[in-house]
Amino acid sequence: MDGNGDMMHDISTDGAPSIRTILQYARGASWRLELLHARDHDLLLWITRGQGRVIIEGNRRGLGAHNALFLPAGTLHAIELGPQSFGLALSIPDGASLGFGRVPRHLRIRDQQAQTDLTMLLEAMQRETARNAPLMSQAMAAYGRLAAVWLHRQTTEPDTDAATHRAAQRLVAAYCDLLVRQHHLGPSMADLADALDVTPTHLSRSCKQTCGLTAAEMQSQVTLHAARELIEQTEAPLSRIADHLGFGSAAYFSRFVTQHTGHSPSALRRASQNIAKS
């Protein structure tokens, strides 16, 4: 889904949902959430404290307590949370089979009973994981189906944001889909704009309008996220990663990573390995 092919799998699981805090889900590194990226699994996030911002398919919105996000696999997104924020992340390898559907959702839950229902359900999943009892996978799948029912119960009202989807938002959503599918090929901005039948200037203006980032900045974030995941979570040679992500040379890849992080790819890998050993 995210263009990383067989070089890396985001989660290792037997197909059952898994529950973690958002901090655990990000493995302690905020860039894993804050850079635009897509995942190979469905994700349900439940924010219980704090504030932040989210970009979903190029549409930026504010986040607050008792906000739920459902992000199907392949959805381009970025999440920025404040330092006091807390929430839970439910990773769902095959959400469609559990009834989650394929539509991204951002829900602001105001009904206290609905807030309590989801919190209790996710906490029950945490307890099930901690017990590691026989038939845990089956239990987690059953809880997952209940979470899907909860989600659909909150979306029986029309989505007014979707109903008023403007032309710029439709264009940027199409651009997000294109980035997810083609970013690892290293396309130029002119190529991407041409595929959408618009000029690069118009595309960039639309991106800036809907999510506060230019088209080039969005592309750079997607590429950087994929690069850092492969640098820090695999042992693949850096030259192979550069080639996999469409860079013309390993030197150009190194300059790109250094420019955006302040560290060379090899330094990022060493730092990640040192953290893993500590």
C-alpha positions as CSV (number, residue, x, y, z in Angstrom):
1,M,0.0,0.0,0.0
2,D,2.7,2.5,0.9
3,G,5.0,1.7,-1.9
4,N,7.6,-0.1,0.3
5,G,6.9,-3.5,-1.3
6,D,8.5,-6.4,0.4
7,M,11.3,-4.4,2.0
8,M,9.2,-3.9,5.1
9,H,5.9,-4.8,6.7
10,D,4.5,-2.3,9.1
11,I,3.0,-4.8,11.5
12,S,3.5,-8.5,12.1
13,T,0.3,-10.2,13.1
14,D,-1.8,-13.2,12.6
15,G,-4.6,-11.1,11.2
16,A,-6.2,-10.0,14.5
17,P,-6.5,-6.4,15.5
18,S,-3.9,-5.1,18.0
19,I,-4.2,-2.2,20.5
20,R,-1.5,0.2,21.7
21,T,-1.3,3.7,23.0
22,I,-0.6,6.2,20.2
23,L,2.9,6.8,21.6
24,Q,3.6,3.0,21.4
25,Y,2.1,2.9,17.9
26,A,4.5,5.7,16.9
27,R,7.4,3.7,18.6
28,G,8.3,6.9,20.4
29,A,9.1,8.9,17.3
30,S,6.7,11.7,16.5
31,W,7.8,11.8,12.8
32,R,6.1,8.5,12.2
33,L,2.8,10.3,12.7
34,E,3.6,13.8,11.7
35,L,5.0,13.2,8.2
36,L,2.4,12.4,5.5
37,H,2.3,8.6,4.9
38,A,-0.1,5.7,4.2
39,R,-0.1,2.4,6.0
40,D,-0.7,-1.2,4.9
41,H,-3.4,-1.7,7.6
42,D,-6.6,0.0,8.7
43,L,-6.3,2.2,11.8
44,L,-8.8,3.5,14.4
45,L,-7.5,6.2,16.6
46,W,-9.3,7.4,19.7
47,I,-8.1,10.7,21.2
48,T,-9.0,11.0,24.9
49,R,-6.9,14.0,25.9
50,G,-5.2,17.0,24.3
51,Q,-5.4,18.8,20.9
52,G,-3.7,18.7,17.6
53,R,-4.2,18.6,13.8
54,V,-4.7,16.0,11.2
55,I,-4.4,15.9,7.5
56,I,-6.6,13.2,5.8
57,E,-6.3,13.0,2.0
58,G,-5.1,16.6,1.8
59,N,-7.8,18.0,4.1
60,R,-6.5,19.6,7.3
61,R,-8.7,19.7,10.4
62,G,-8.3,20.4,14.1
63,L,-8.2,17.5,16.6
64,G,-9.4,17.4,20.2
65,A,-10.5,15.2,23.0
66,H,-13.1,12.5,22.1
67,N,-12.2,12.6,18.4
68,A,-12.1,9.3,16.5
69,L,-10.2,8.8,13.3
70,F,-10.7,5.8,11.0
71,L,-8.0,5.6,8.4
72,P,-8.4,2.7,5.9
73,A,-5.2,1.1,4.5
74,G,-3.7,3.3,1.8
75,T,-5.1,6.6,3.2
76,L,-2.6,9.4,3.0
77,H,-2.5,11.2,6.4
78,A,-0.5,13.0,9.0
79,I,-1.3,13.6,12.6
80,E,0.2,16.2,14.9
81,L,-0.6,15.9,18.6
82,G,0.3,18.3,21.4
83,P,2.6,17.1,24.2
84,Q,-0.3,16.5,26.7
85,S,-2.3,14.4,24.2
86,F,-3.2,10.8,24.9
87,G,-5.1,8.2,23.0
88,L,-5.3,4.6,21.8
89,A,-4.5,3.1,18.4
90,L,-6.3,0.1,17.1
91,S,-4.4,-1.5,14.2
92,I,-6.6,-3.6,12.0
93,P,-4.9,-5.8,9.3
94,D,-8.2,-6.4,7.4
95,G,-10.8,-4.0,8.6
96,A,-13.1,-4.7,5.7
97,S,-13.6,-8.3,6.9
98,L,-14.6,-7.0,10.3
99,G,-17.1,-4.5,8.7
100,F,-15.2,-1.2,9.0
101,G,-15.6,-0.2,5.4
102,R,-13.2,1.7,3.2
103,V,-14.2,5.4,3.9
104,P,-11.9,7.6,6.0
105,R,-13.7,9.1,9.0
106,H,-13.0,12.0,11.4
107,L,-15.7,12.0,14.1
108,R,-16.1,14.4,17.0
109,I,-18.0,12.4,19.6
110,R,-20.1,14.6,21.8
111,D,-22.5,11.9,23.2
112,Q,-21.1,10.8,26.6
113,Q,-22.4,7.3,26.3
114,A,-20.8,6.8,22.9
115,Q,-17.5,8.1,24.4
116,T,-17.8,5.7,27.3
117,D,-18.7,2.8,25.0
118,L,-15.6,3.1,22.8
119,T,-13.2,3.7,25.8
120,M,-14.5,0.6,27.6
121,L,-14.3,-1.5,24.4
122,L,-10.7,-0.5,23.7
123,E,-9.7,-0.9,27.3
124,A,-11.2,-4.4,27.2
125,M,-8.9,-5.1,24.2
126,Q,-5.9,-3.9,26.2
127,R,-6.8,-6.3,29.0
128,E,-7.2,-9.2,26.5
129,T,-3.8,-8.4,25.0
130,A,-2.2,-8.3,28.5
131,R,-3.7,-11.6,29.5
132,N,-2.5,-13.4,26.3
133,A,-5.0,-16.1,27.0
134,P,-5.9,-19.0,24.6
135,L,-8.1,-17.9,21.7
136,M,-6.9,-14.3,22.1
137,S,-6.9,-13.7,18.3
138,Q,-10.6,-14.8,18.1
139,A,-11.4,-12.5,21.0
140,M,-9.7,-9.6,19.5
141,A,-11.4,-10.1,16.2
142,A,-14.8,-10.2,18.0
143,Y,-13.9,-6.9,19.8
144,G,-12.9,-5.5,16.4
145,R,-16.3,-6.3,15.0
146,L,-17.9,-4.4,17.9
147,A,-15.6,-1.4,17.2
148,A,-16.8,-1.5,13.6
149,V,-20.5,-1.5,14.8
150,W,-19.6,1.5,17.1
151,L,-18.1,3.4,14.2
152,H,-21.1,2.9,11.9
153,R,-23.5,3.9,14.7
154,Q,-21.7,7.3,14.9
155,T,-21.9,7.8,11.1
156,T,-25.6,7.4,10.5
157,E,-25.8,11.2,10.0
158,P,-24.7,12.7,6.7
159,D,-21.1,13.9,6.5
160,T,-21.6,17.6,5.8
161,D,-17.9,18.0,5.1
162,A,-18.0,15.3,2.4
163,A,-21.2,16.8,1.0
164,T,-19.5,20.2,0.5
165,H,-16.3,18.7,-1.0
166,R,-15.0,21.5,-3.2
167,A,-13.2,21.1,-6.5
168,A,-9.8,21.9,-4.8
169,Q,-10.4,19.2,-2.2
170,R,-11.3,16.7,-4.9
171,L,-8.1,17.5,-6.7
172,V,-5.9,17.2,-3.6
173,A,-7.6,13.9,-2.7
174,A,-6.7,12.6,-6.1
175,Y,-3.2,13.9,-5.7
176,C,-2.9,12.1,-2.3
177,D,-4.0,8.8,-4.0
178,L,-1.4,9.4,-6.7
179,L,1.3,10.0,-4.1
180,V,0.5,6.8,-2.3
181,R,0.7,4.7,-5.4
182,Q,3.6,6.4,-7.2
183,H,5.9,8.2,-4.8
184,H,8.4,5.4,-4.8
185,L,8.8,5.8,-8.5
186,G,10.4,9.3,-8.0
187,P,8.0,11.2,-10.3
188,S,8.6,14.9,-11.0
189,M,6.0,17.4,-9.9
190,A,5.3,18.1,-13.6
191,D,4.5,14.4,-14.1
192,L,2.2,14.3,-11.2
193,A,0.3,17.4,-12.2
194,D,0.1,16.1,-15.8
195,A,-1.4,12.9,-14.6
196,L,-4.1,15.0,-12.9
197,D,-4.6,17.2,-16.0
198,V,-3.7,20.4,-14.2
199,T,-0.6,22.7,-14.1
200,P,1.9,22.3,-11.2
201,T,1.0,25.8,-10.1
202,H,-2.7,25.1,-9.9
203,L,-2.0,21.8,-8.0
204,S,0.3,23.5,-5.5
205,R,-2.2,26.3,-4.9
206,S,-4.9,23.8,-4.3
207,C,-2.8,21.8,-1.8
208,K,-1.8,25.0,0.0
209,Q,-5.5,25.9,0.3
210,T,-6.7,22.6,1.7
211,C,-3.9,21.5,4.0
212,G,-1.4,24.3,4.3
213,L,1.3,22.5,2.4
214,T,2.5,22.9,-1.2
215,A,2.3,19.9,-3.5
216,A,6.1,19.6,-3.3
217,E,6.1,19.7,0.5
218,M,3.5,16.9,0.5
219,Q,5.6,14.8,-1.8
220,S,8.7,15.4,0.2
221,Q,7.0,14.3,3.4
222,V,5.7,11.1,1.9
223,T,9.2,10.3,0.5
224,L,10.9,11.2,3.8
225,H,8.6,9.0,5.9
226,A,9.1,6.0,3.6
227,A,12.9,6.7,3.7
228,R,13.1,6.9,7.5
229,E,11.0,3.8,8.0
230,L,13.3,1.8,5.7
231,I,16.5,3.4,7.1
232,E,15.6,2.8,10.7
233,Q,13.5,-0.4,10.6
234,T,15.4,-2.5,8.0
235,E,18.9,-3.5,7.3
236,A,18.6,-2.9,3.6
237,P,21.7,-1.2,2.0
238,L,21.2,2.6,1.7
239,S,21.9,2.4,-2.0
240,R,19.0,-0.1,-2.4
241,I,16.7,2.2,-0.5
242,A,17.6,5.1,-2.6
243,D,16.9,3.1,-5.8
244,H,13.7,1.7,-4.3
245,L,12.4,5.3,-3.7
246,G,13.3,6.5,-7.1
247,F,16.4,8.5,-6.4
248,G,18.8,8.9,-9.2
249,S,21.8,8.2,-7.0
250,A,22.7,7.3,-3.4
251,A,24.4,10.7,-3.0
252,Y,21.2,12.5,-4.0
253,F,19.3,10.4,-1.5
254,S,21.7,11.2,1.3
255,R,21.5,14.9,0.5
256,F,17.7,14.7,0.6
257,V,17.6,13.0,4.0
258,T,20.2,15.2,5.5
259,Q,18.5,18.4,4.3
260,H,15.2,17.4,5.9
261,T,16.4,15.8,9.1
262,G,19.8,17.3,9.8
263,H,21.3,13.8,9.9
264,S,22.7,11.5,7.2
265,P,21.0,8.2,6.5
266,S,23.8,6.3,8.2
267,A,23.6,8.5,11.3
268,L,19.8,7.9,11.6
269,R,20.4,4.2,11.3
270,R,23.1,4.1,14.0
271,A,20.9,6.2,16.3
272,S,18.0,3.8,15.8
273,Q,20.1,0.8,16.4
274,N,21.6,2.3,19.6
275,I,18.0,3.0,20.9
276,A,17.0,-0.6,20.1
277,K,20.0,-1.9,22.1
278,S,19.4,0.3,25.2
